Amino acid sequence: MKYETGTTLTGSHGKFTLTDCEVIGIRESDGEETWLYTWSTDEDRRVLTTGRELSEAIADGAVLQHQ
């Protein structure tokens, strides 16, 4: 799923701000497109997650806030 840049993800691993998202050429087992999200931290570190990893983080209690 496409999210706007600036969206934040806050969870047990800290707070991340979305800087980019794109569909990559791999399909999920259910046939859905795979999204790759690029996040930045307050320390200007880059973190990459897939849509599946993002869903798992939200299921574990992380909060996604749209801008």
C-alpha positions in Angstrom: 0.0 0.0 0.0 1.3 3.4 -0.8 1.7 5.9 2.1 2.6 9.6 1.8 6.1 10.6 2.7 6.2 12.0 6.2 4.0 9.2 7.6 5.4 8.1 11.0 5.7 4.6 12.5 6.2 4.5 16.2 6.8 1.2 18.1 9.1 -0.7 20.4 12.1 0.0 18.1 11.6 3.8 18.0 10.1 6.4 15.7 10.5 6.3 12.0 9.5 8.7 9.3 8.7 7.5 5.8 10.9 9.0 3.1 10.0 6.8 0.1 7.9 3.8 -0.9 7.8 1.8 -4.1 6.5 -1.4 -5.6 9.3 -3.9 -6.2 9.1 -6.7 -8.8 8.4 -9.5 -6.3 4.9 -10.8 -5.7 3.7 -12.0 -2.3 2.5 -15.6 -2.0 -1.1 -14.3 -2.2 -0.4 -12.5 -5.5 -0.3 -9.0 -4.0 2.4 -6.5 -5.0 5.3 -6.2 -2.7 6.0 -2.7 -1.4 9.4 -1.5 -0.1 9.4 1.3 2.4 12.4 3.5 3.3 12.3 5.1 6.7 14.6 7.5 8.5 15.2 7.8 12.2 16.0 10.9 14.3 19.7 9.9 14.0 19.3 10.1 10.2 19.7 6.3 9.9 17.9 4.6 7.0 15.7 1.5 7.6 14.1 -0.6 4.8 10.9 -2.7 5.4 8.6 -4.6 3.1 4.8 -4.3 3.3 4.7 -7.7 5.2 7.2 -6.5 7.8 5.2 -3.3 8.2 2.0 -5.3 8.7 3.8 -7.5 11.3 5.1 -4.4 13.2 1.6 -2.9 13.3 0.2 -6.3 14.5 2.8 -6.2 17.3 1.5 -2.7 18.5 3.4 -0.2 16.3 1.3 2.9 15.4 1.2 4.3 11.8 0.3 7.9 11.6 -0.5 9.5 8.3 0.5 13.1 7.6 
